[in-house]
Amino acid sequence: MNDSYINALNIQSSAKGWMDATVENMVNLYTPGYRENKVTFKTFLDSAYTDGHLKNLGQGKAIPGTSTENVYLEGNGYFVIRKDDGSLAYTRLGEFKFDGEGVYKAADGSKVQGYILNDKGEIMSGTKALTEDDFKSTLEEGGAMKVPTTEIKLWIDPDNGKYLGKYDEYEIKEDGVLYGKTKGGKETKTPLFKIAAMNFNNAQGLYEIAPGQFVETEESGRPTIGKGEIRSGLIELSNIDFKANITYYKEAKMQLELSNKLMQSYSQLLQTAMGLLQG
């Protein structure tokens, strides 16, 4: 059984961790794509230990992006990006843009992943066209990644200045499909790519490798198809509940002050006891 002094130390440590988490949340209130830290505790008699930090997986508010290239995922799931080392990561922050070579990239240079479509809007897996039902059935055969993703690229032909040599402009629709358009879309509107969105059976098991970027783990399981609408020209703000975090901070501070007073009292009692023994 832990004595009161040890319990006070445990409460102090937990309170500090709780305060640090809430401070980080409040600092990132306006950070696009930031996921709120949620501190949980387990109790041991009248003491408390930090059980861990979970991520709030709730939806953040939509705010205007800097261009129509930015996208917002309304619903469950994550955008898929490929890092420089070839590995895949997952993010809610759709602050994407096309670079000078027409490659669709995240702010850190990671390549946004999607699927190549045929002119019917069907996903191409190699030379095979998949219907929507075929694509969904891959969930039962090992997850959405059974259909490989690719980089999204809209290179501009230097000879005529058109996307892929024939499209005057592009448009990203709610289902994540990127269309090439000619003459304002009045004559030709061709599906080119579908932005990939993945989800996980246990998204809390994802590991955060960089702010707002996650990788799968054994605990998260393999990716499945994400569900939701993709809105062009918007990005997702943090999902922090500011008022709740102010309350958490006050509670953590109160616990810290209480544990400090308890430790001071025990220290004084110990000094008094030592003095009596020496006398």
C-alpha positions in Angstrom: 0.0 0.0 0.0 1.3 3.4 -0.9 1.6 5.9 2.0 0.2 9.4 1.8 3.5 11.0 0.8 3.9 8.7 -2.2 0.2 9.3 -3.2 0.9 13.0 -3.1 3.9 12.6 -5.4 1.8 10.6 -7.8 -1.0 13.2 -7.8 1.6 15.9 -8.4 3.1 14.1 -11.4 -0.3 13.4 -12.9 -1.4 17.0 -12.4 1.7 18.3 -14.1 1.1 16.0 -17.1 -2.5 17.1 -17.2 -1.5 20.8 -17.2 1.1 20.2 -19.9 -1.5 18.5 -22.1 -4.1 21.3 -21.7 -1.5 24.0 -22.3 -0.5 22.3 -25.5 -4.1 22.1 -26.6 -4.8 25.8 -25.9 -1.6 26.9 -27.7 -2.8 24.9 -30.8 -6.4 26.2 -30.7 -6.0 27.7 -34.2 -3.6 25.2 -35.6 -5.2 23.6 -38.7 -5.6 19.8 -38.4 -4.4 19.6 -34.8 -6.0 16.8 -32.8 -6.9 17.6 -29.1 -5.0 15.6 -26.4 -7.4 13.9 -23.9 -5.7 12.8 -20.7 -7.2 9.8 -18.9 -6.4 8.5 -15.4 -6.5 5.3 -13.5 -6.9 5.4 -9.7 -5.0 3.6 -7.0 -6.7 3.9 -3.6 -6.8 7.7 -3.0 -4.0 8.5 -5.5 -4.0 8.9 -9.2 -1.8 8.0 -12.1 -1.9 9.2 -15.7 -3.2 6.4 -17.7 -2.3 7.9 -21.1 -3.0 10.6 -23.7 -5.7 9.8 -26.2 -6.5 11.9 -29.3 -9.9 13.5 -29.7 -11.0 12.1 -33.1 -14.0 14.4 -33.4 -14.5 16.7 -36.4 -12.9 20.1 -36.4 -14.5 23.2 -37.9 -14.1 24.0 -41.5 -12.4 27.3 -42.4 -11.5 28.8 -45.7 -8.2 27.6 -47.2 -5.7 29.6 -49.2 -6.9 28.1 -52.5 -9.3 25.7 -54.2 -6.5 23.1 -54.0 -7.1 22.8 -50.3 -9.5 20.1 -49.2 -11.6 19.4 -46.1 -12.8 15.9 -45.1 -16.2 16.0 -43.5 -16.7 12.6 -41.9 -14.5 9.7 -40.7 -11.1 9.0 -42.1 -7.8 10.5 -43.1 -6.1 11.7 -46.3 -3.2 9.5 -47.4 0.2 11.0 -48.1 3.5 9.3 -49.1 6.6 10.5 -47.4 10.0 11.0 -49.0 11.1 7.6 -47.8 8.2 5.9 -49.5 6.2 5.2 -46.4 2.5 6.1 -46.1 1.1 8.5 -43.4 -2.4 9.7 -42.7 -3.6 13.2 -41.9 -6.8 15.3 -41.5 -5.1 18.4 -42.7 -5.8 18.9 -46.4 -3.6 21.9 -46.9 -2.5 20.5 -50.3 -1.3 22.3 -53.4 0.0 21.4 -56.8 3.7 22.0 -57.2 5.5 23.4 -60.3 5.5 20.0 -61.9 1.8 19.4 -61.2 2.2 17.0 -58.3 -0.4 17.3 -55.6 1.5 17.7 -52.3 1.1 18.4 -48.6 2.9 21.4 -47.0 5.9 19.2 -46.0 6.3 17.9 -49.6 4.6 14.6 -49.0 2.7 13.4 -52.1 -1.1 13.1 -51.8 -2.3 9.7 -52.7 -5.3 8.8 -54.9 -6.6 6.4 -57.5 -6.4 6.8 -61.3 -9.9 6.8 -62.9 -11.0 5.8 -66.4 -13.4 8.1 -68.3 -16.3 6.3 -66.6 -15.1 7.3 -63.2 -14.1 3.7 -62.3 -11.0 3.1 -60.3 -8.2 1.5 -62.2 -6.2 -1.3 -60.5 -3.5 -1.9 -63.0 -5.3 -2.5 -66.3 -8.5 -3.6 -64.5 -11.4 -1.2 -63.9 -13.2 -1.6 -60.6 -16.8 -0.7 -60.0 -17.7 0.9 -56.7 -18.9 -2.5 -55.5 -15.6 -4.1 -56.5 -13.7 -1.5 -54.7 -15.8 -1.8 -51.5 -15.4 -5.6 -51.6 -11.7 -5.2 -51.1 -12.5 -4.4 -47.4 -13.3 -8.1 -47.0 -10.2 -9.2 -48.8 -7.6 -7.3 -46.7 -8.4 -3.7 -46.5 -8.6 -0.7 -48.8 -4.8 -0.8 -49.5 -5.3 -4.0 -51.5 -5.9 -1.5 -54.3 -2.7 0.5 -54.6 -2.7 4.3 -54.5 -0.7 6.6 -56.7 0.4 10.2 -56.7 -2.0 12.7 -58.2 -0.3 14.7 -61.0 -1.7 17.4 -63.3 1.3 18.4 -65.2 1.0 21.5 -67.5 1.9 21.1 -71.1 4.5 23.8 -71.9 3.3 23.9 -75.5 -0.3 25.0 -74.8 -0.4 25.6 -71.0 -3.2 23.1 -70.4 -3.4 20.5 -67.7 -2.3 17.1 -69.1 -2.2 18.8 -72.4 -6.0 19.2 -72.9 -7.8 20.5 -69.8 -8.3 24.2 -69.2 -9.1 23.7 -65.5 -9.9 21.1 -62.9 -12.5 20.7 -60.2 -12.6 18.6 -57.0 -16.1 17.3 -56.2 -17.6 16.1 -52.9 -16.9 12.4 -53.6 -13.2 13.3 -53.9 -13.1 12.9 -57.7 -10.9 15.4 -59.5 -12.2 16.3 -62.9 -10.4 17.8 -65.9 -12.6 20.5 -67.7 -12.4 22.2 -71.0 -14.3 25.3 -72.0 -15.5 25.8 -68.5 -16.7 22.3 -68.2 -19.5 22.8 -70.8 -18.2 20.4 -73.4 -15.8 18.1 -71.5 -15.7 17.1 -67.8 -13.5 14.0 -67.4 -12.8 12.1 -64.2 -9.1 11.8 -63.7 -8.3 10.9 -60.1 -10.1 10.1 -56.8 -8.4 11.4 -53.7 -7.8 8.5 -51.3 -9.4 8.6 -47.8 -8.8 5.8 -45.3 -10.1 5.0 -41.9 -9.2 2.5 -39.2 -11.1 0.2 -36.9 -9.1 1.5 -34.0 -7.9 5.0 -35.0 -6.8 5.6 -31.4 -4.1 3.0 -32.1 -2.4 5.2 -34.8 1.0 6.5 -33.9 1.7 10.3 -34.4 5.1 10.7 -36.2 4.7 14.5 -36.8 2.1 17.0 -35.8 -1.1 15.9 -37.4 0.5 13.0 -39.3 -0.1 9.4 -38.2 1.1 5.9 -39.3 -0.7 2.6 -38.8 0.3 0.2 -36.1 -0.7 -3.3 -35.1 -3.1 -1.8 -32.6 -4.8 0.4 -35.2 -5.2 -2.4 -37.7 -5.1 -2.2 -41.5 -6.7 0.8 -43.2 -10.3 0.6 -44.5 -12.2 2.9 -46.8 -12.9 6.3 -45.2 -16.4 7.7 -45.4 -17.3 11.3 -45.8 -17.4 14.2 -48.2 -14.4 16.1 -49.5 -14.9 19.9 -49.8 -12.7 22.0 -52.0 -11.3 25.3 -50.8 -11.6 24.5 -47.1 -9.3 23.1 -44.4 -10.0 21.7 -41.0 -9.2 23.7 -37.9 -8.2 22.0 -34.6 -11.0 20.2 -32.8 -10.2 21.7 -29.4 -12.9 22.5 -26.9 -11.4 25.7 -25.4 -13.8 26.1 -22.5 -13.4 22.5 -21.5 -9.6 22.9 -21.5 -9.8 26.0 -19.3 -11.8 23.9 -16.8 -9.3 21.0 -17.1 -6.4 23.4 -16.5 -8.0 24.9 -13.4 -8.7 21.4 -12.0 -5.2 20.2 -12.7 -3.8 23.4 -11.0 -5.9 22.9 -8.0 -4.7 19.2 -7.7 -1.1 20.4 -8.1 -1.4 23.0 -5.4 -3.1 20.5 -3.0 -0.4 17.9 -3.6 2.3 20.6 -3.0 0.7 21.6 0.3 0.4 17.9 1.4 4.1 17.3 0.6 5.1 20.5 2.5 3.0 19.3 5.6 4.6 15.8 5.5 8.1 17.4 5.2 7.4 19.6 8.2 6.1 16.6 10.2 9.2 14.6 9.2 11.5 17.4 10.4 9.6 17.6 13.7 9.8 13.9 14.2 13.6 13.9 13.5 14.0 16.8 15.9 12.2 14.8 18.7 14.3 11.7 18.0 17.5 13.7 18.2 16.4 15.4 21.3 
